Amino acid sequence: MNTIKLDERLERIESLLLAQKKVLTIEEACDYTGMSRSYLYKLTSTGAIPHCKPSGKLIYFDIDLL
């Protein structure tokens, strides 16, 4: 197989794994939505998207609400 097909398969596998999760970290949410990290932070600070910070630092997102 060539590199392009392997990359496509890897991306498909990663997206399937993300779809099975219910809660995403900021990095996973970026991959899932295609948005940049800074834009997601901006949306959370304005209250535009629901999120939680149980420990006060790390941001988590419910995949159903993204």
Number of C-alpha atoms within 10 A of each C-alpha: 5 6 8 9 10 11 11 11 12 12 12 12 12 13 14 11 10 17 14 9 12 11 17 20 15 19 14 18 22 16 16 16 11 10 12 14 15 11 11 18 14 13 14 16 11 8 10 10 15 12 21 13 10 9 7 7 8 10 17 18 20 16 19 9 10 12
